[in-house]
Structures are given as C-alpha cells and as structure tokens.
Amino acid sequence: MKTLVALLAAGLAAGFIAASHAKLPAAAPKSDAEKKVEADKAAASKAKDAADLGKAQDKAVANYKKRHAAAMSGKKK
C-alpha cells in the first residue's frame, strides 16, 4: 500500500514538472485594425491621465494659495 501511494505521488510530481515545462503556442498576429484600436485606447488613456494630473495640480495650487494667504494674513508685521 505504501509503495502504491509513493508511486502515485511520484507520478503526479513528474506530471506537474512536465506540465510546467510545456511551451504554449505562439499568439496569433494582430491585424492592422486591432493594432489601431489598441493604439487609440492607449492614446485615450494617456489623454485622460494627463487631464486628471492637470486637475490634481490645479487643485493643489489652489489649496496652497488658499492656505498660504490665510497663514500670511494671521501673522503680525
């Protein structure tokens, strides 16, 4: 019984090792339309990220100016 379990475990281990070294088939080449769609999505994402960054920077500047003006008005000369 122990021999059977040991052989079964060794077989499973060998199977897992063989499966982990198997090569996957190459991906199908993309058509020009798919490449264009992917490029358009990347450009749209980049533009949205740039717009979000601009909004965040404007908000940070407005917050700084508001806080800086409040701090300066409270100080005595």
PyMOL Python script that loads the backbone (N, CA, C, O; Angstrom):
from pymol import cmd

cmd.read_pdbstr("""\
ATOM      1  N   MET A   1       0.824  -1.194   0.000  1.00  0.00           N
ATOM      2  CA  MET A   1       0.000   0.000   0.000  1.00  0.00           C
ATOM      3  C   MET A   1       0.870   1.262   0.000  1.00  0.00           C
ATOM      4  O   MET A   1       0.615   2.206  -0.748  1.00  0.00           O
ATOM      5  N   LYS A   2       1.894   1.261   0.845  1.00  0.00           N
ATOM      6  CA  LYS A   2       2.786   2.416   0.893  1.00  0.00           C
ATOM      7  C   LYS A   2       3.514   2.587  -0.430  1.00  0.00           C
ATOM      8  O   LYS A   2       3.753   3.714  -0.864  1.00  0.00           O
ATOM      9  N   THR A   3       3.865   1.495  -1.067  1.00  0.00           N
ATOM     10  CA  THR A   3       4.568   1.551  -2.346  1.00  0.00           C
ATOM     11  C   THR A   3       3.664   2.145  -3.418  1.00  0.00           C
ATOM     12  O   THR A   3       4.104   2.952  -4.238  1.00  0.00           O
ATOM     13  N   LEU A   4       2.399   1.741  -3.405  1.00  0.00           N
ATOM     14  CA  LEU A   4       1.442   2.256  -4.385  1.00  0.00           C
ATOM     15  C   LEU A   4       1.249   3.766  -4.213  1.00  0.00           C
ATOM     16  O   LEU A   4       1.216   4.500  -5.201  1.00  0.00           O
ATOM     17  N   VAL A   5       1.124   4.225  -2.990  1.00  0.00           N
ATOM     18  CA  VAL A   5       0.961   5.660  -2.709  1.00  0.00           C
ATOM     19  C   VAL A   5       2.221   6.423  -3.127  1.00  0.00           C
ATOM     20  O   VAL A   5       2.128   7.515  -3.689  1.00  0.00           O
ATOM     21  N   ALA A   6       3.381   5.860  -2.858  1.00  0.00           N
ATOM     22  CA  ALA A   6       4.637   6.508  -3.223  1.00  0.00           C
ATOM     23  C   ALA A   6       4.776   6.608  -4.738  1.00  0.00           C
ATOM     24  O   ALA A   6       5.214   7.635  -5.257  1.00  0.00           O
ATOM     25  N   LEU A   7       4.403   5.544  -5.448  1.00  0.00           N
ATOM     26  CA  LEU A   7       4.468   5.564  -6.911  1.00  0.00           C
ATOM     27  C   LEU A   7       3.470   6.575  -7.494  1.00  0.00           C
ATOM     28  O   LEU A   7       3.783   7.298  -8.440  1.00  0.00           O
ATOM     29  N   LEU A   8       2.290   6.610  -6.921  1.00  0.00           N
ATOM     30  CA  LEU A   8       1.284   7.572  -7.375  1.00  0.00           C
ATOM     31  C   LEU A   8       1.754   9.006  -7.140  1.00  0.00           C
ATOM     32  O   LEU A   8       1.585   9.858  -8.012  1.00  0.00           O
ATOM     33  N   ALA A   9       2.331   9.280  -5.994  1.00  0.00           N
ATOM     34  CA  ALA A   9       2.842  10.619  -5.685  1.00  0.00           C
ATOM     35  C   ALA A   9       3.993  10.986  -6.619  1.00  0.00           C
ATOM     36  O   ALA A   9       4.079  12.126  -7.075  1.00  0.00           O
ATOM     37  N   ALA A  10       4.878  10.028  -6.908  1.00  0.00           N
ATOM     38  CA  ALA A  10       5.997  10.293  -7.813  1.00  0.00           C
ATOM     39  C   ALA A  10       5.486  10.564  -9.228  1.00  0.00           C
ATOM     40  O   ALA A  10       6.004  11.436  -9.925  1.00  0.00           O
ATOM     41  N   GLY A  11       4.481   9.823  -9.641  1.00  0.00           N
ATOM     42  CA  GLY A  11       3.891  10.047 -10.968  1.00  0.00           C
ATOM     43  C   GLY A  11       3.238  11.401 -11.085  1.00  0.00           C
ATOM     44  O   GLY A  11       3.384  12.074 -12.105  1.00  0.00           O
ATOM     45  N   LEU A  12       2.519  11.812 -10.056  1.00  0.00           N
ATOM     46  CA  LEU A  12       1.891  13.137 -10.050  1.00  0.00           C
ATOM     47  C   LEU A  12       2.948  14.239 -10.079  1.00  0.00           C
ATOM     48  O   LEU A  12       2.802  15.231 -10.794  1.00  0.00           O
ATOM     49  N   ALA A  13       3.999  14.060  -9.309  1.00  0.00           N
ATOM     50  CA  ALA A  13       5.070  15.057  -9.287  1.00  0.00           C
ATOM     51  C   ALA A  13       5.724  15.165 -10.659  1.00  0.00           C
ATOM     52  O   ALA A  13       5.999  16.267 -11.135  1.00  0.00           O
ATOM     53  N   ALA A  14       5.975  14.020 -11.296  1.00  0.00           N
ATOM     54  CA  ALA A  14       6.580  14.043 -12.628  1.00  0.00           C
ATOM     55  C   ALA A  14       5.646  14.709 -13.630  1.00  0.00           C
ATOM     56  O   ALA A  14       6.097  15.437 -14.514  1.00  0.00           O
ATOM     57  N   GLY A  15       4.358  14.464 -13.496  1.00  0.00           N
ATOM     58  CA  GLY A  15       3.376  15.096 -14.377  1.00  0.00           C
ATOM     59  C   GLY A  15       3.340  16.599 -14.207  1.00  0.00           C
ATOM     60  O   GLY A  15       3.270  17.337 -15.190  1.00  0.00           O
ATOM     61  N   PHE A  16       3.387  17.058 -12.971  1.00  0.00           N
ATOM     62  CA  PHE A  16       3.386  18.506 -12.717  1.00  0.00           C
ATOM     63  C   PHE A  16       4.653  19.162 -13.269  1.00  0.00           C
ATOM     64  O   PHE A  16       4.602  20.261 -13.823  1.00  0.00           O
ATOM     65  N   ILE A  17       5.769  18.488 -13.115  1.00  0.00           N
ATOM     66  CA  ILE A  17       7.023  19.036 -13.632  1.00  0.00           C
ATOM     67  C   ILE A  17       6.985  19.111 -15.148  1.00  0.00           C
ATOM     68  O   ILE A  17       7.401  20.114 -15.729  1.00  0.00           O
ATOM     69  N   ALA A  18       6.493  18.063 -15.794  1.00  0.00           N
ATOM     70  CA  ALA A  18       6.408  18.044 -17.256  1.00  0.00           C
ATOM     71  C   ALA A  18       5.454  19.128 -17.752  1.00  0.00           C
ATOM     72  O   ALA A  18       5.733  19.789 -18.753  1.00  0.00           O
ATOM     73  N   ALA A  19       4.338  19.313 -17.063  1.00  0.00           N
ATOM     74  CA  ALA A  19       3.364  20.323 -17.472  1.00  0.00           C
ATOM     75  C   ALA A  19       3.923  21.732 -17.292  1.00  0.00           C
ATOM     76  O   ALA A  19       3.603  22.631 -18.069  1.00  0.00           O
ATOM     77  N   SER A  20       4.750  21.926 -16.279  1.00  0.00           N
ATOM     78  CA  SER A  20       5.288  23.272 -16.049  1.00  0.00           C
ATOM     79  C   SER A  20       6.342  23.650 -17.087  1.00  0.00           C
ATOM     80  O   SER A  20       6.624  24.833 -17.276  1.00  0.00           O
ATOM     81  N   HIS A  21       6.923  22.665 -17.757  1.00  0.00           N
ATOM     82  CA  HIS A  21       7.936  22.951 -18.769  1.00  0.00           C
ATOM     83  C   HIS A  21       7.378  22.948 -20.188  1.00  0.00           C
ATOM     84  O   HIS A  21       8.129  23.144 -21.143  1.00  0.00           O
ATOM     85  N   ALA A  22       6.092  22.733 -20.339  1.00  0.00           N
ATOM     86  CA  ALA A  22       5.485  22.696 -21.665  1.00  0.00           C
ATOM     87  C   ALA A  22       5.445  24.105 -22.249  1.00  0.00           C
ATOM     88  O   ALA A  22       5.259  25.081 -21.523  1.00  0.00           O
ATOM     89  N   LYS A  23       5.622  24.203 -23.566  1.00  0.00           N
ATOM     90  CA  LYS A  23       5.584  25.503 -24.226  1.00  0.00           C
ATOM     91  C   LYS A  23       4.166  25.803 -24.691  1.00  0.00           C
ATOM     92  O   LYS A  23       3.452  24.916 -25.158  1.00  0.00           O
ATOM     93  N   LEU A  24       3.773  27.050 -24.559  1.00  0.00           N
ATOM     94  CA  LEU A  24       2.475  27.484 -25.045  1.00  0.00           C
ATOM     95  C   LEU A  24       2.579  27.818 -26.523  1.00  0.00           C
ATOM     96  O   LEU A  24       3.652  28.195 -26.994  1.00  0.00           O
ATOM     97  N   PRO A  25       1.492  27.689 -27.258  1.00  0.00           N
ATOM     98  CA  PRO A  25       1.544  28.058 -28.673  1.00  0.00           C
ATOM     99  C   PRO A  25       1.703  29.572 -28.817  1.00  0.00           C
ATOM    100  O   PRO A  25       1.293  30.338 -27.945  1.00  0.00           O
ATOM    101  N   ALA A  26       2.297  29.984 -29.921  1.00  0.00           N
ATOM    102  CA  ALA A  26       2.505  31.415 -30.165  1.00  0.00           C
ATOM    103  C   ALA A  26       1.163  32.107 -30.368  1.00  0.00           C
ATOM    104  O   ALA A  26       0.232  31.527 -30.926  1.00  0.00           O
ATOM    105  N   ALA A  27       1.076  33.334 -29.916  1.00  0.00           N
ATOM    106  CA  ALA A  27      -0.149  34.112 -30.074  1.00  0.00           C
ATOM    107  C   ALA A  27      -0.347  34.465 -31.537  1.00  0.00           C
ATOM    108  O   ALA A  27       0.610  34.654 -32.287  1.00  0.00           O
ATOM    109  N   ALA A  28      -1.595  34.548 -31.917  1.00  0.00           N
ATOM    110  CA  ALA A  28      -1.901  34.898 -33.303  1.00  0.00           C
ATOM    111  C   ALA A  28      -1.490  36.348 -33.558  1.00  0.00           C
ATOM    112  O   ALA A  28      -1.684  37.203 -32.693  1.00  0.00           O
ATOM    113  N   PRO A  29      -0.931  36.633 -34.719  1.00  0.00           N
ATOM    114  CA  PRO A  29      -0.536  38.015 -35.003  1.00  0.00           C
ATOM    115  C   PRO A  29      -1.767  38.926 -35.083  1.00  0.00           C
ATOM    116  O   PRO A  29      -2.832  38.513 -35.542  1.00  0.00           O
ATOM    117  N   LYS A  30      -1.598  40.156 -34.634  1.00  0.00           N
ATOM    118  CA  LYS A  30      -2.701  41.109 -34.622  1.00  0.00           C
ATOM    119  C   LYS A  30      -2.863  41.738 -35.998  1.00  0.00           C
ATOM    120  O   LYS A  30      -1.891  41.988 -36.711  1.00  0.00           O
ATOM    121  N   SER A  31      -4.105  41.984 -36.344  1.00  0.00           N
ATOM    122  CA  SER A  31      -4.370  42.643 -37.620  1.00  0.00           C
ATOM    123  C   SER A  31      -4.156  44.146 -37.454  1.00  0.00           C
ATOM    124  O   SER A  31      -4.016  44.648 -36.339  1.00  0.00           O
ATOM    125  N   ASP A  32      -4.132  44.845 -38.572  1.00  0.00           N
ATOM    126  CA  ASP A  32      -3.935  46.294 -38.527  1.00  0.00           C
ATOM    127  C   ASP A  32      -5.071  46.979 -37.781  1.00  0.00           C
ATOM    128  O   ASP A  32      -4.847  47.958 -37.068  1.00  0.00           O
ATOM    129  N   ALA A  33      -6.301  46.465 -37.941  1.00  0.00           N
ATOM    130  CA  ALA A  33      -7.444  47.065 -37.255  1.00  0.00           C
ATOM    131  C   ALA A  33      -7.308  46.901 -35.740  1.00  0.00           C
ATOM    132  O   ALA A  33      -7.596  47.828 -34.982  1.00  0.00           O
ATOM    133  N   GLU A  34      -6.869  45.723 -35.307  1.00  0.00           N
ATOM    134  CA  GLU A  34      -6.686  45.500 -33.871  1.00  0.00           C
ATOM    135  C   GLU A  34      -5.575  46.382 -33.318  1.00  0.00           C
ATOM    136  O   GLU A  34      -5.688  46.906 -32.210  1.00  0.00           O
ATOM    137  N   LYS A  35      -4.507  46.547 -34.083  1.00  0.00           N
ATOM    138  CA  LYS A  35      -3.408  47.415 -33.647  1.00  0.00           C
ATOM    139  C   LYS A  35      -3.877  48.854 -33.526  1.00  0.00           C
ATOM    140  O   LYS A  35      -3.496  49.555 -32.588  1.00  0.00           O
ATOM    141  N   LYS A  36      -4.712  49.307 -34.480  1.00  0.00           N
ATOM    142  CA  LYS A  36      -5.215  50.678 -34.459  1.00  0.00           C
ATOM    143  C   LYS A  36      -6.122  50.893 -33.255  1.00  0.00           C
ATOM    144  O   LYS A  36      -6.031  51.918 -32.580  1.00  0.00           O
ATOM    145  N   VAL A  37      -6.999  49.926 -32.985  1.00  0.00           N
ATOM    146  CA  VAL A  37      -7.901  50.036 -31.832  1.00  0.00           C
ATOM    147  C   VAL A  37      -7.086  50.092 -30.542  1.00  0.00           C
ATOM    148  O   VAL A  37      -7.383  50.892 -29.654  1.00  0.00           O
ATOM    149  N   GLU A  38      -6.068  49.252 -30.436  1.00  0.00           N
ATOM    150  CA  GLU A  38      -5.225  49.243 -29.240  1.00  0.00           C
ATOM    151  C   GLU A  38      -4.481  50.570 -29.073  1.00  0.00           C
ATOM    152  O   GLU A  38      -4.367  51.084 -27.960  1.00  0.00           O
ATOM    153  N   ALA A  39      -3.979  51.119 -30.178  1.00  0.00           N
ATOM    154  CA  ALA A  39      -3.275  52.404 -30.122  1.00  0.00           C
ATOM    155  C   ALA A  39      -4.225  53.527 -29.730  1.00  0.00           C
ATOM    156  O   ALA A  39      -3.856  54.418 -28.964  1.00  0.00           O
ATOM    157  N   ASP A  40      -5.468  53.487 -30.261  1.00  0.00           N
ATOM    158  CA  ASP A  40      -6.458  54.511 -29.910  1.00  0.00           C
ATOM    159  C   ASP A  40      -6.813  54.448 -28.426  1.00  0.00           C
ATOM    160  O   ASP A  40      -6.959  55.479 -27.769  1.00  0.00           O
ATOM    161  N   LYS A  41      -6.948  53.228 -27.906  1.00  0.00           N
ATOM    162  CA  LYS A  41      -7.254  53.077 -26.481  1.00  0.00           C
ATOM    163  C   LYS A  41      -6.105  53.610 -25.630  1.00  0.00           C
ATOM    164  O   LYS A  41      -6.333  54.271 -24.617  1.00  0.00           O
ATOM    165  N   ALA A  42      -4.879  53.322 -26.039  1.00  0.00           N
ATOM    166  CA  ALA A  42      -3.716  53.797 -25.287  1.00  0.00           C
ATOM    167  C   ALA A  42      -3.649  55.323 -25.316  1.00  0.00           C
ATOM    168  O   ALA A  42      -3.345  55.953 -24.304  1.00  0.00           O
ATOM    169  N   ALA A  43      -3.933  55.913 -26.475  1.00  0.00           N
ATOM    170  CA  ALA A  43      -3.895  57.375 -26.592  1.00  0.00           C
ATOM    171  C   ALA A  43      -4.988  58.010 -25.737  1.00  0.00           C
ATOM    172  O   ALA A  43      -4.752  59.025 -25.082  1.00  0.00           O
ATOM    173  N   ALA A  44      -6.185  57.416 -25.739  1.00  0.00           N
ATOM    174  CA  ALA A  44      -7.283  57.952 -24.935  1.00  0.00           C
ATOM    175  C   ALA A  44      -6.955  57.848 -23.448  1.00  0.00           C
ATOM    176  O   ALA A  44      -7.236  58.767 -22.679  1.00  0.00           O
ATOM    177  N   SER A  45      -6.370  56.743 -23.056  1.00  0.00           N
ATOM    178  CA  SER A  45      -5.988  56.553 -21.655  1.00  0.00           C
ATOM    179  C   SER A  45      -4.919  57.567 -21.244  1.00  0.00           C
ATOM    180  O   SER A  45      -4.968  58.123 -20.147  1.00  0.00           O
ATOM    181  N   LYS A  46      -3.954  57.799 -22.138  1.00  0.00           N
ATOM    182  CA  LYS A  46      -2.893  58.760 -21.843  1.00  0.00           C
ATOM    183  C   LYS A  46      -3.452  60.173 -21.723  1.00  0.00           C
ATOM    184  O   LYS A  46      -3.032  60.939 -20.856  1.00  0.00           O
ATOM    185  N   ALA A  47      -4.399  60.518 -22.594  1.00  0.00           N
ATOM    186  CA  ALA A  47      -5.007  61.847 -22.536  1.00  0.00           C
ATOM    187  C   ALA A  47      -5.811  62.016 -21.251  1.00  0.00           C
ATOM    188  O   ALA A  47      -5.769  63.077 -20.628  1.00  0.00           O
ATOM    189  N   LYS A  48      -6.539  60.982 -20.853  1.00  0.00           N
ATOM    190  CA  LYS A  48      -7.323  61.061 -19.617  1.00  0.00           C
ATOM    191  C   LYS A  48      -6.403  61.198 -18.410  1.00  0.00           C
ATOM    192  O   LYS A  48      -6.685  61.971 -17.494  1.00  0.00           O
ATOM    193  N   ASP A  49      -5.307  60.450 -18.409  1.00  0.00           N
ATOM    194  CA  ASP A  49      -4.353  60.551 -17.305  1.00  0.00           C
ATOM    195  C   ASP A  49      -3.752  61.954 -17.224  1.00  0.00           C
ATOM    196  O   ASP A  49      -3.570  62.493 -16.132  1.00  0.00           O
ATOM    197  N   ALA A  50      -3.447  62.537 -18.375  1.00  0.00           N
ATOM    198  CA  ALA A  50      -2.887  63.890 -18.396  1.00  0.00           C
ATOM    199  C   ALA A  50      -3.906  64.906 -17.882  1.00  0.00           C
ATOM    200  O   ALA A  50      -3.551  65.828 -17.148  1.00  0.00           O
ATOM    201  N   ALA A  51      -5.170  64.736 -18.267  1.00  0.00           N
ATOM    202  CA  ALA A  51      -6.214  65.645 -17.797  1.00  0.00           C
ATOM    203  C   ALA A  51      -6.408  65.511 -16.293  1.00  0.00           C
ATOM    204  O   ALA A  51      -6.558  66.511 -15.591  1.00  0.00           O
ATOM    205  N   ASP A  52      -6.405  64.275 -15.796  1.00  0.00           N
ATOM    206  CA  ASP A  52      -6.546  64.056 -14.352  1.00  0.00           C
ATOM    207  C   ASP A  52      -5.374  64.663 -13.587  1.00  0.00           C
ATOM    208  O   ASP A  52      -5.561  65.245 -12.518  1.00  0.00           O
ATOM    209  N   LEU A  53      -4.170  64.529 -14.131  1.00  0.00           N
ATOM    210  CA  LEU A  53      -2.999  65.116 -13.486  1.00  0.00           C
ATOM    211  C   LEU A  53      -3.110  66.635 -13.446  1.00  0.00           C
ATOM    212  O   LEU A  53      -2.797  67.255 -12.431  1.00  0.00           O
ATOM    213  N   GLY A  54      -3.552  67.231 -14.540  1.00  0.00           N
ATOM    214  CA  GLY A  54      -3.729  68.683 -14.584  1.00  0.00           C
ATOM    215  C   GLY A  54      -4.739  69.161 -13.553  1.00  0.00           C
ATOM    216  O   GLY A  54      -4.519  70.168 -12.880  1.00  0.00           O
ATOM    217  N   LYS A  55      -5.849  68.436 -13.429  1.00  0.00           N
ATOM    218  CA  LYS A  55      -6.866  68.804 -12.435  1.00  0.00           C
ATOM    219  C   LYS A  55      -6.303  68.707 -11.016  1.00  0.00           C
ATOM    220  O   LYS A  55      -6.550  69.575 -10.178  1.00  0.00           O
ATOM    221  N   ALA A  56      -5.545  67.644 -10.761  1.00  0.00           N
ATOM    222  CA  ALA A  56      -4.967  67.459  -9.425  1.00  0.00           C
ATOM    223  C   ALA A  56      -3.959  68.561  -9.121  1.00  0.00           C
ATOM    224  O   ALA A  56      -3.905  69.061  -7.998  1.00  0.00           O
ATOM    225  N   GLN A  57      -3.164  68.938 -10.114  1.00  0.00           N
ATOM    226  CA  GLN A  57      -2.188  70.006  -9.904  1.00  0.00           C
ATOM    227  C   GLN A  57      -2.881  71.338  -9.659  1.00  0.00           C
ATOM    228  O   GLN A  57      -2.466  72.103  -8.789  1.00  0.00           O
ATOM    229  N   ASP A  58      -3.942  71.624 -10.426  1.00  0.00           N
ATOM    230  CA  ASP A  58      -4.687  72.865 -10.222  1.00  0.00           C
ATOM    231  C   ASP A  58      -5.303  72.908  -8.825  1.00  0.00           C
ATOM    232  O   ASP A  58      -5.308  73.952  -8.172  1.00  0.00           O
ATOM    233  N   LYS A  59      -5.818  71.773  -8.375  1.00  0.00           N
ATOM    234  CA  LYS A  59      -6.421  71.704  -7.038  1.00  0.00           C
ATOM    235  C   LYS A  59      -5.357  71.932  -5.967  1.00  0.00           C
ATOM    236  O   LYS A  59      -5.604  72.617  -4.974  1.00  0.00           O
ATOM    237  N   ALA A  60      -4.167  71.352  -6.175  1.00  0.00           N
ATOM    238  CA  ALA A  60      -3.092  71.525  -5.193  1.00  0.00           C
ATOM    239  C   ALA A  60      -2.630  72.975  -5.134  1.00  0.00           C
ATOM    240  O   ALA A  60      -2.361  73.496  -4.052  1.00  0.00           O
ATOM    241  N   VAL A  61      -2.537  73.626  -6.281  1.00  0.00           N
ATOM    242  CA  VAL A  61      -2.122  75.032  -6.321  1.00  0.00           C
ATOM    243  C   VAL A  61      -3.164  75.909  -5.645  1.00  0.00           C
ATOM    244  O   VAL A  61      -2.815  76.804  -4.875  1.00  0.00           O
ATOM    245  N   ALA A  62      -4.438  75.660  -5.924  1.00  0.00           N
ATOM    246  CA  ALA A  62      -5.497  76.452  -5.300  1.00  0.00           C
ATOM    247  C   ALA A  62      -5.487  76.266  -3.788  1.00  0.00           C
ATOM    248  O   ALA A  62      -5.671  77.229  -3.042  1.00  0.00           O
ATOM    249  N   ASN A  63      -5.274  75.034  -3.331  1.00  0.00           N
ATOM    250  CA  ASN A  63      -5.216  74.759  -1.900  1.00  0.00           C
ATOM    251  C   ASN A  63      -4.022  75.464  -1.267  1.00  0.00           C
ATOM    252  O   ASN A  63      -4.134  76.028  -0.179  1.00  0.00           O
ATOM    253  N   TYR A  64      -2.880  75.432  -1.949  1.00  0.00           N
ATOM    254  CA  TYR A  64      -1.682  76.097  -1.429  1.00  0.00           C
ATOM    255  C   TYR A  64      -1.917  77.597  -1.307  1.00  0.00           C
ATOM    256  O   TYR A  64      -1.601  78.201  -0.281  1.00  0.00           O
ATOM    257  N   LYS A  65      -2.472  78.196  -2.358  1.00  0.00           N
ATOM    258  CA  LYS A  65      -2.700  79.643  -2.336  1.00  0.00           C
ATOM    259  C   LYS A  65      -3.673  80.020  -1.229  1.00  0.00           C
ATOM    260  O   LYS A  65      -3.487  81.029  -0.549  1.00  0.00           O
ATOM    261  N   LYS A  66      -4.713  79.207  -1.048  1.00  0.00           N
ATOM    262  CA  LYS A  66      -5.703  79.487  -0.008  1.00  0.00           C
ATOM    263  C   LYS A  66      -5.058  79.385   1.376  1.00  0.00           C
ATOM    264  O   LYS A  66      -5.263  80.256   2.221  1.00  0.00           O
ATOM    265  N   ARG A  67      -4.289  78.339   1.608  1.00  0.00           N
ATOM    266  CA  ARG A  67      -3.655  78.141   2.908  1.00  0.00           C
ATOM    267  C   ARG A  67      -2.551  79.173   3.147  1.00  0.00           C
ATOM    268  O   ARG A  67      -2.390  79.672   4.260  1.00  0.00           O
ATOM    269  N   HIS A  68      -1.804  79.483   2.105  1.00  0.00           N
ATOM    270  CA  HIS A  68      -0.705  80.433   2.243  1.00  0.00           C
ATOM    271  C   HIS A  68      -1.251  81.831   2.541  1.00  0.00           C
ATOM    272  O   HIS A  68      -0.697  82.546   3.375  1.00  0.00           O
ATOM    273  N   ALA A  69      -2.333  82.222   1.864  1.00  0.00           N
ATOM    274  CA  ALA A  69      -2.921  83.530   2.102  1.00  0.00           C
ATOM    275  C   ALA A  69      -3.486  83.610   3.527  1.00  0.00           C
ATOM    276  O   ALA A  69      -3.365  84.643   4.185  1.00  0.00           O
ATOM    277  N   ALA A  70      -4.096  82.534   3.995  1.00  0.00           N
ATOM    278  CA  ALA A  70      -4.649  82.519   5.348  1.00  0.00           C
ATOM    279  C   ALA A  70      -3.527  82.605   6.388  1.00  0.00           C
ATOM    280  O   ALA A  70      -3.673  83.285   7.404  1.00  0.00           O
ATOM    281  N   ALA A  71      -2.429  81.927   6.140  1.00  0.00           N
ATOM    282  CA  ALA A  71      -1.319  81.943   7.078  1.00  0.00           C
ATOM    283  C   ALA A  71      -0.655  83.311   7.111  1.00  0.00           C
ATOM    284  O   ALA A  71      -0.241  83.772   8.175  1.00  0.00           O
ATOM    285  N   MET A  72      -0.551  83.954   5.979  1.00  0.00           N
ATOM    286  CA  MET A  72       0.119  85.254   5.915  1.00  0.00           C
ATOM    287  C   MET A  72      -0.746  86.349   6.520  1.00  0.00           C
ATOM    288  O   MET A  72      -0.209  87.313   7.067  1.00  0.00           O
ATOM    289  N   SER A  73      -2.068  86.231   6.440  1.00  0.00           N
ATOM    290  CA  SER A  73      -2.922  87.278   6.979  1.00  0.00           C
ATOM    291  C   SER A  73      -2.981  87.213   8.504  1.00  0.00           C
ATOM    292  O   SER A  73      -3.314  88.211   9.144  1.00  0.00           O
ATOM    293  N   GLY A  74      -2.673  86.086   9.089  1.00  0.00           N
ATOM    294  CA  GLY A  74      -2.711  85.926  10.536  1.00  0.00           C
ATOM    295  C   GLY A  74      -1.433  86.390  11.210  1.00  0.00           C
ATOM    296  O   GLY A  74      -1.427  86.570  12.428  1.00  0.00           O
ATOM    297  N   LYS A  75      -0.360  86.590  10.476  1.00  0.00           N
ATOM    298  CA  LYS A  75       0.907  86.995  11.082  1.00  0.00           C
ATOM    299  C   LYS A  75       0.967  88.498  11.264  1.00  0.00           C
ATOM    300  O   LYS A  75       0.410  89.261  10.474  1.00  0.00           O
ATOM    301  N   LYS A  76       1.658  88.912  12.328  1.00  0.00           N
ATOM    302  CA  LYS A  76       1.869  90.345  12.561  1.00  0.00           C
ATOM    303  C   LYS A  76       3.167  90.768  11.914  1.00  0.00           C
ATOM    304  O   LYS A  76       4.129  90.003  11.845  1.00  0.00           O
ATOM    305  N   LYS A  77       3.176  91.984  11.447  1.00  0.00           N
ATOM    306  CA  LYS A  77       4.398  92.528  10.813  1.00  0.00           C
ATOM    307  C   LYS A  77       5.223  93.265  11.811  1.00  0.00           C
ATOM    308  O   LYS A  77       6.283  93.791  11.469  1.00  0.00           O
TER     309      LYS A  77
END
""", "prot")
cmd.dss("prot")
cmd.show_as("cartoon", "prot")
cmd.util.cbc("prot")
cmd.orient("prot")
